[in-house]
């Protein structure tokens, strides 16, 4: 399905990228851009920027970048036509009926067939649970006190011991080995060929928010390892952006969502009437999970096992939820280990009481911090209060911070004024203050990338970014520098597009430059340039640095041209000599370069 460039541009122009991405990521305005936690990798400090003027996003941490279409394709796993349709619907743009391209149809059909395989597999596993081979699995589920209705509702199943039944079943349905390999349900080796990934396990189908089966989890029967096994990530299954049970929990009438650790906890809670329970899929909570939850609730209750690992998991998850704009509270199930055990021993009413009494997540963090200090020792108590003060600085709003200062002072018997004074003192020294995204300096990721770049490439990258960030210098630069002087192909193409736009329209539209690149690595490179992932001198606008960079590019261009001269090319040789003479004159009298950022 191919839309015309005019339609694509109209939809893009009527879709504010800040509004689009705000539906998935909590953004905070800083300067001319908006920042939040990147939904494409885990991070504690926001490095994901969205620029309304450029209509582009860029992560200074992982290098992800692009326009609103690219965001939806990456986050929602949309095809390009699906992204256009989604944005057009939101923007109120009526799309023409166009014929679907072969590539788009193939991609859609492939995804549809993968979903079909998962659905067929879920039916097969559920059937096997009812057969003689599923007796041990049924006994296990009975021991967990699951009713037949619950087993049916969650589609629980069994993978038999042979490790070949599902493969034979799906081959009988006509699926190719290539598709079955892409499904994530099979292993392949030279000796055995293709065989089932899951065998002798109770099976838990995993669904997306639309209740489509996208993968599976399996608990081994007996002492096999690993105890729990999940499907690998595929074209339709992303562990970091899906939660077990969410397809049911999102329609719950309860005002919050409960996050716990495992499949059985979710199922046990749903059976007991707590239909708002979900669990991560064998991974720690991610920014993608937090963004997903934000679509359906404002408050999250965290329930993790009461052991040390569970406490650490809760502490890791709290900042991610808070950064996504979610209110988080922590549920204490002591002396029981998990929700399943608690409900079996205490019952649903007592469990509800624990939910109602869930602790504010910040106060939980302070309580865990208390464990690390000896409050009977004066120095230990002082260190504790200083650590608490640093945590209090994480609140950027004065009123919210004051409320927590009052709560901490009341709970730990310290004068509110003294704690307030300590917080202010630390704020003046910058200790504990959340770090703003580093727009003006090169990120760690960028430094690593820069190590792999030559000085020649860095100079070209810097010059292009200068031209985008400081468009007033274009006329001055273009008097000396032409697109063909950029010797790196990616940057030469970007320069050509910028020059063409400037000459034709008198301005730059960065996103339209980025859009002309198809290779993923090239897109990342160009997104980095267009979003200013560069050293500090770019933003300081130093005339000397600009002059040095310009001369460096001209010299590299001269060397490249000389290297590519063919024997007998007298005209080319003469042009090269003329350029060399001109460059020497510029170097001797740098004052000729009347380039200013003013």
C-alpha positions in Angstrom: 0.0 0.0 0.0 1.7 3.2 -1.2 0.5 6.7 -0.4 1.7 9.7 -2.4 4.3 12.0 -0.9 1.7 14.8 -0.7 -0.5 12.6 1.5 2.4 11.5 3.7 3.5 15.1 4.2 0.0 16.3 4.9 -0.5 13.7 7.6 3.0 14.4 9.1 2.3 18.2 9.1 -1.0 17.7 10.9 0.5 15.3 13.5 2.4 17.1 16.2 5.1 14.7 17.2 5.0 15.9 20.9 1.3 15.0 21.1 1.9 11.7 19.4 4.7 10.5 21.6 3.1 12.0 24.8 0.6 9.2 24.5 3.4 6.7 25.2 6.1 8.6 27.1 5.8 11.2 29.9 7.6 14.3 28.5 8.9 17.3 30.3 9.8 20.5 28.5 13.5 21.6 28.9 14.6 24.5 26.7 13.3 24.0 23.2 12.8 20.2 23.5 10.8 17.7 25.5 12.5 14.9 27.5 11.5 11.6 28.9 12.7 8.1 29.6 13.5 6.3 26.3 10.9 3.6 25.6 13.4 1.6 23.5 16.0 0.9 26.2 16.1 0.9 30.0 17.5 4.1 31.6 17.2 6.0 34.9 17.8 9.5 33.6 15.8 10.9 30.7 17.8 11.0 27.5 14.9 10.7 25.0 14.3 14.1 23.4 11.4 15.2 21.2 11.7 18.5 19.2 8.5 20.1 18.0 10.3 22.5 15.6 12.1 19.7 13.9 9.2 17.2 14.3 11.8 14.6 15.3 12.7 12.5 18.3 16.2 11.3 19.3 17.6 9.3 22.2 21.1 10.5 23.3 21.5 7.1 25.0 20.7 4.4 22.4 20.7 6.5 19.2 17.0 5.8 18.3 15.6 8.6 16.2 13.2 9.7 13.5 9.7 11.2 12.9 6.3 10.3 14.2 6.0 7.5 11.6 9.3 5.9 12.7 8.2 6.1 16.4 5.0 4.2 15.7 6.7 1.6 13.5 9.3 1.0 16.3 7.0 1.1 19.3 3.8 -0.4 17.9 5.6 -2.7 15.3 3.4 -1.0 12.6 4.2 -1.2 9.0 4.6 2.2 7.3 1.1 2.2 5.8 -0.3 1.2 9.3 1.6 4.2 10.8 0.2 6.5 8.2 -3.4 5.2 8.8 -3.0 5.6 12.6 -1.8 9.2 12.4 -4.3 10.1 9.7 -7.2 8.8 11.8 -5.9 10.9 14.8 -5.4 14.0 12.6 -8.7 13.7 10.8 -7.1 13.2 7.4 -9.1 11.2 5.0 -6.9 8.8 3.1 -7.5 7.7 -0.5 -8.0 4.1 -1.2 -4.8 2.8 -2.7 -3.6 -0.6 -3.7 -1.4 -2.5 -1.3 2.2 -3.0 -2.4 3.7 -6.5 -2.7 6.1 -5.7 0.2 3.4 -4.4 2.5 1.1 -7.3 1.8 4.0 -9.8 2.4 4.8 -8.2 5.7 1.2 -8.1 6.8 0.7 -11.7 5.7 3.8 -12.8 7.5 2.7 -11.2 10.8 -0.8 -12.6 10.3 0.6 -16.1 9.8 2.8 -15.9 12.9 -0.3 -14.9 14.9 -2.1 -17.8 13.4 0.6 -20.2 14.4 0.5 -19.0 18.0 -3.3 -19.4 18.1 -3.0 -22.9 16.7 -0.3 -23.8 19.2 -2.4 -22.4 22.1 -5.3 -24.7 21.0 -3.0 -27.7 20.7 -1.5 -27.2 24.1 -4.9 -26.7 25.7 -6.2 -29.9 24.1 -3.1 -31.9 25.3 -3.8 -30.8 28.9 -7.1 -32.7 28.8 -5.5 -35.9 27.4 -3.9 -38.8 29.4 -0.5 -37.3 28.8 -1.6 -34.2 30.6 -2.4 -36.0 33.9 0.7 -34.7 35.8 0.0 -31.1 34.6 -3.6 -31.3 35.6 -2.5 -32.6 39.1 -0.2 -29.6 39.4 -2.9 -27.1 38.5 -5.3 -28.9 41.0 -2.6 -28.5 43.7 -2.6 -24.8 42.9 -6.4 -24.8 43.5 -7.2 -23.5 40.0 -10.8 -24.1 38.9 -11.7 -25.5 35.5 -13.2 -22.1 34.6 -9.9 -20.3 35.4 -7.9 -22.9 33.4 -10.2 -22.3 30.5 -10.2 -18.5 30.8 -6.4 -18.3 30.7 -6.2 -21.1 28.1 -3.7 -23.1 30.1 -2.2 -26.1 28.4 0.5 -28.8 28.4 3.4 -29.6 26.2 4.0 -33.3 26.2 7.3 -35.1 26.8 8.1 -36.1 23.2 9.1 -32.6 22.1 7.8 -33.3 18.6 4.0 -33.2 18.8 3.5 -29.5 18.1 5.9 -29.6 15.1 4.0 -32.5 13.6 0.6 -30.8 14.3 1.6 -27.5 12.6 3.3 -29.2 9.7 0.0 -31.0 9.2 -1.7 -27.6 9.0 0.6 -26.7 6.0 3.0 -24.2 7.7 6.5 -24.1 6.2 9.7 -24.7 8.3 10.7 -21.1 7.7 7.5 -19.7 9.2 7.7 -22.2 12.1 11.3 -21.1 12.8 10.2 -17.5 12.9 7.4 -18.3 15.4 9.9 -18.9 18.3 8.2 -22.2 19.1 10.9 -24.5 17.8 14.6 -25.3 18.2 16.8 -26.5 15.3 20.0 -28.5 15.3 21.8 -30.7 12.8 21.1 -34.0 14.7 17.4 -33.6 15.6 16.3 -31.1 12.9 13.4 -29.0 14.1 11.8 -29.9 17.4 9.5 -28.3 20.0 10.9 -25.6 22.3 8.5 -26.5 25.0 8.1 -30.1 26.3 6.9 -31.5 29.6 5.7 -28.1 30.7 2.5 -26.5 31.9 1.9 -23.8 29.2 0.7 -20.3 29.8 -0.4 -18.5 26.6 0.8 -14.8 26.5 -1.6 -12.3 24.8 -1.2 -8.7 23.7 -3.6 -6.0 24.8 -5.9 -7.1 21.9 -6.1 -10.6 23.4 -4.1 -12.2 20.5 -1.7 -14.9 21.5 1.8 -13.7 20.8 4.0 -16.2 22.8 4.1 -18.7 25.7 5.5 -19.3 29.1 6.1 -22.9 30.3 6.7 -24.3 33.8 8.6 -27.6 33.9 7.0 -30.6 35.4 9.6 -32.2 37.8 13.1 -31.0 38.5 14.1 -29.9 35.0 15.9 -26.6 34.3 15.0 -23.8 33.8 11.9 -23.9 36.0 10.2 -21.3 33.8 10.9 -20.8 30.1 9.5 -18.1 27.8 9.2 -17.7 24.0 12.0 -15.8 22.5 11.3 -12.3 21.1 9.8 -12.4 17.6 8.2 -10.1 15.1 5.1 -10.2 17.2 6.5 -10.7 20.7 8.4 -8.1 22.7 8.9 -8.9 26.4 9.7 -5.3 27.3 6.4 -4.0 25.9 3.9 -6.6 27.0 2.6 -7.7 30.3 1.0 -11.0 31.2 -2.7 -10.6 32.0 -3.0 -7.0 30.7 -5.5 -7.9 28.0 -7.9 -8.8 30.9 -6.7 -6.3 33.5 -7.1 -3.2 31.3 -10.9 -3.7 31.3 -11.1 -4.2 35.1 -13.3 -1.8 37.0 -10.7 -1.4 39.7 -9.0 2.0 39.9 -5.4 0.7 39.8 -3.3 -2.1 38.3 -1.3 -4.6 40.4 2.1 -5.7 39.2 3.4 -9.0 40.6 6.2 -11.4 39.6 4.7 -14.6 38.0 2.0 -16.2 35.9 0.5 -18.1 38.9 0.3 -15.0 41.0 -1.7 -13.2 38.2 -4.0 -16.2 37.7 -4.5 -16.7 41.4 -5.4 -13.1 41.9 -7.8 -13.0 39.0 -9.5 -16.2 40.3 -9.9 -14.5 43.7 -11.6 -11.4 42.0 -8.5 -9.2 41.7 -8.8 -8.9 37.9 -6.4 -5.9 37.7 -3.3 -8.0 38.2 -0.4 -8.3 35.6 3.2 -9.6 35.6 6.3 -8.9 33.6 7.4 -11.7 31.3 10.6 -13.0 32.9 12.2 -9.6 32.7 12.6 -6.7 35.1 10.1 -3.8 34.8 11.1 -1.6 31.8 10.3 1.9 30.6 8.2 0.2 27.9 6.1 -1.5 30.6 5.7 1.8 32.5 4.5 3.6 29.3 2.1 0.8 28.6 0.6 0.9 32.0 0.2 4.7 31.8 -2.4 4.2 29.0 -4.7 2.3 31.4 -4.2 3.6 34.9 -2.8 6.4 37.1 -1.8 4.2 40.0 0.2 1.0 40.3 0.5 -1.4 43.2 3.8 -3.2 43.3 3.8 -6.8 44.8 7.1 -8.6 44.7 8.3 -11.6 46.7 9.3 -10.6 50.2 12.9 -11.9 49.8 15.9 -9.7 49.0 15.5 -10.2 45.2 11.9 -9.1 45.4 12.8 -5.9 47.4 15.5 -5.0 44.8 13.0 -5.6 42.0 10.5 -3.2 43.6 13.2 -0.6 44.2 14.3 -0.8 40.5 10.7 -0.4 39.3 9.6 2.6 41.4 11.7 5.3 39.6 10.5 4.0 36.2 6.9 4.2 37.2 7.3 7.6 38.7 9.1 8.9 35.6 6.2 7.7 33.5 3.8 9.8 35.6 2.4 6.9 37.6 1.6 6.9 41.3 3.1 3.8 42.9 2.5 2.0 46.2 4.1 -1.1 47.6 2.1 -3.9 49.1 3.5 -5.8 52.1 2.5 -9.5 52.2 4.7 -10.5 55.1 4.9 -13.2 56.4 3.8 -14.8 53.2 6.0 -15.0 50.2 3.7 -14.0 47.3 0.0 -13.3 46.4 -0.8 -16.9 45.6 0.4 -18.1 49.0 -1.3 -15.1 50.9 -4.7 -15.7 49.3 -4.6 -19.4 49.9 -3.8 -18.9 53.6 -5.6 -15.6 54.5 -8.3 -15.3 51.9 -9.4 -12.4 49.5 -10.7 -10.1 52.2 -7.4 -10.0 54.1 -5.6 -9.6 50.8 -7.8 -6.5 50.0 -6.9 -5.1 53.4 -3.2 -5.3 52.4 -3.9 -3.6 49.1 -5.7 -0.8 50.8 -2.8 -0.4 53.2 -0.1 -0.3 50.5 2.8 2.0 51.4 3.7 5.1 49.4 6.6 4.1 47.2 8.8 6.9 48.3 8.3 6.1 51.9 9.1 2.5 51.0 12.4 3.6 49.5 13.2 5.5 52.6 12.4 2.5 54.8 14.7 0.4 52.7 17.4 3.1 53.0 17.0 3.0 56.8 18.1 -0.6 56.8 21.5 0.5 55.4 22.2 2.8 58.4 22.7 2.4 62.1 20.3 4.9 63.6 21.6 4.3 67.1 24.9 5.8 66.0 25.1 9.6 65.7 27.1 9.4 62.5 24.9 6.7 61.1 21.8 8.8 61.8 23.4 11.9 60.1 24.3 9.8 57.1 20.8 8.5 56.9 19.2 12.0 57.0 21.7 13.2 54.3 20.8 10.3 52.1 17.1 11.0 52.7 17.6 14.7 51.8 19.3 13.7 48.5 16.3 11.5 47.7 13.9 14.4 48.5 15.7 16.5 45.9 14.3 14.2 43.2 11.0 16.0 43.6 11.1 19.0 41.2 7.9 20.6 42.5 8.3 22.6 45.7 4.9 21.7 47.1 5.4 18.0 46.5 8.8 18.1 48.1 7.5 20.0 51.1 4.8 17.3 51.6 7.3 14.5 51.6 9.7 16.5 53.9 6.8 16.8 56.4 6.0 13.1 56.1 9.6 12.0 56.6 10.1 14.4 59.5 7.0 13.1 61.2 7.9 9.4 60.8 11.6 9.8 61.8 11.2 12.4 64.6 13.3 15.1 63.0 12.4 18.7 63.0 10.8 19.6 59.6 12.9 22.9 59.5 16.2 21.0 60.0 15.4 18.5 57.2 14.3 21.4 55.0 17.5 23.2 55.7 19.6 20.1 54.9 17.7 19.6 51.6 18.3 23.3 50.6 22.0 23.0 51.5 22.4 20.0 49.3 20.5 21.7 46.5 23.0 24.6 46.6 25.9 22.3 46.2 24.1 20.3 43.4 24.3 17.0 45.4 21.5 14.7 44.7 19.9 16.9 42.1 18.5 14.9 39.2 20.7 15.4 36.2 19.2 17.1 33.2 19.6 15.4 29.9 23.0 16.3 28.5 22.1 18.3 25.4 25.2 20.3 25.3 27.7 17.5 25.7 28.4 14.2 23.9 26.6 11.3 25.6 28.5 8.2 26.6 27.0 6.4 23.6 28.1 9.2 21.3 31.6 9.1 22.7 31.8 5.4 22.0 30.5 6.0 18.5 32.9 8.8 18.0 35.9 6.6 18.9 35.0 4.6 15.8 34.7 7.7 13.6 37.7 9.3 11.9 38.5 12.9 12.5 37.4 13.5 8.9 33.9 12.1 9.6 33.6 14.0 12.9 34.4 17.3 11.1 31.7 16.7 8.5 29.2 15.7 11.1 30.0 18.8 13.2 29.6 21.1 10.2 26.3 19.7 9.2 24.9 20.0 12.7 26.1 23.6 12.9 24.3 24.4 9.7 21.1 22.9 11.1 21.3 24.4 14.5 22.6 27.8 13.3 20.9 28.3 9.9 22.0 32.0 9.8 25.5 30.8 8.9 24.5 28.8 5.8 25.1 31.6 3.4 28.6 32.2 4.8 29.5 28.5 4.8 28.1 27.8 1.3 30.4 30.5 -0.2 33.4 28.2 0.6 31.9 24.7 1.0 29.9 22.6 -1.5 28.1 19.3 -0.9 30.8 17.4 -2.9 33.4 18.5 -0.3 31.8 16.1 2.2 33.7 12.9 1.5 31.6 10.6 3.6 28.7 9.4 1.4 26.0 9.7 4.1 27.0 13.2 5.0 27.5 14.2 1.4 23.9 13.1 0.7 22.6 15.0 3.8 24.5 18.1 2.7 23.1 17.9 -0.8 19.6 17.7 0.6 20.1 20.6 3.0 21.6 22.8 0.2 18.7 21.9 -2.1 16.1 22.8 0.5 17.8 26.0 1.4 18.2 27.1 -2.2 14.7 26.1 -3.1 12.8 27.2 0.0 15.1 29.4 1.9 14.9 27.2 5.0 15.7 23.7 6.3 13.2 21.0 7.3 15.4 18.4 9.1 12.8 15.6 9.2 12.6 15.7 5.4 16.3 15.2 5.1 16.2 12.3 7.4 13.3 10.8 5.5 15.4 10.5 2.3 17.6 7.8 3.9 16.4 4.1 3.9 19.4 2.3 5.5 18.9 2.0 9.3 22.5 2.8 10.2 22.5 5.8 7.9 19.2 7.0 9.5 20.8 6.8 12.9 23.8 8.8 11.8 21.6 11.5 10.2 19.3 11.6 13.2 22.3 12.1 15.4 23.4 15.1 13.3 20.0 16.7 13.0 19.4 16.4 16.8 22.6 17.8 18.0 24.2 14.7 19.6 27.6 16.5 19.4 30.4 18.1 21.4 29.7 21.2 23.5 31.5 23.6 21.0 28.6 23.1 18.6 26.2 24.8 21.0 28.7 27.4 22.2 29.1 28.6 18.6 32.9 29.3 18.7 34.0 31.0 15.5 37.5 29.5 15.7 36.1 26.0 16.0 33.9 26.6 13.0 36.8 28.0 11.0 39.1 25.0 11.9 36.3 22.6 10.9 35.7 24.3 7.6 39.4 24.2 6.7 39.7 20.6 7.8 36.8 19.6 5.5 38.3 21.5 2.5 41.7 19.9 3.1 40.1 16.4 3.3 38.1 17.1 0.1 41.3 18.1 -1.7 43.1 15.0 -0.6 40.2 12.8 -1.7 40.0 14.4 -5.0 43.8 14.0 -5.6 43.6 10.4 -4.6 40.9 9.7 -7.2 42.5 11.5 -10.1 43.0 9.3 -13.1 46.4 9.3 -14.9 46.3 11.8 -17.8 43.4 13.9 -16.3 45.1 17.2 -16.9 41.9 19.2 -16.3 41.3 17.5 -13.0 44.9 18.0 -11.9 44.7 21.7 -12.7 41.5 22.1 -10.7 43.1 20.3 -7.8 46.1 22.6 -7.9 43.9 25.7 -8.0 42.0 24.4 -5.0 45.2 23.8 -3.1 46.4 27.3 -3.8 43.1 28.7 -2.7 43.2 26.6 0.5 46.7 27.8 1.3 45.6 31.4 1.0 42.7 30.8 3.3 45.0 29.2 5.9 47.5 32.1 5.7 44.9 34.7 6.1 42.1 33.2 8.2 40.6 36.6 8.5 39.2 36.2 5.0 36.7 33.8 6.6 34.1 36.3 7.7 31.9 33.7 9.4 29.8 34.8 12.4 27.1 33.3 14.5 25.5 36.7 15.1 
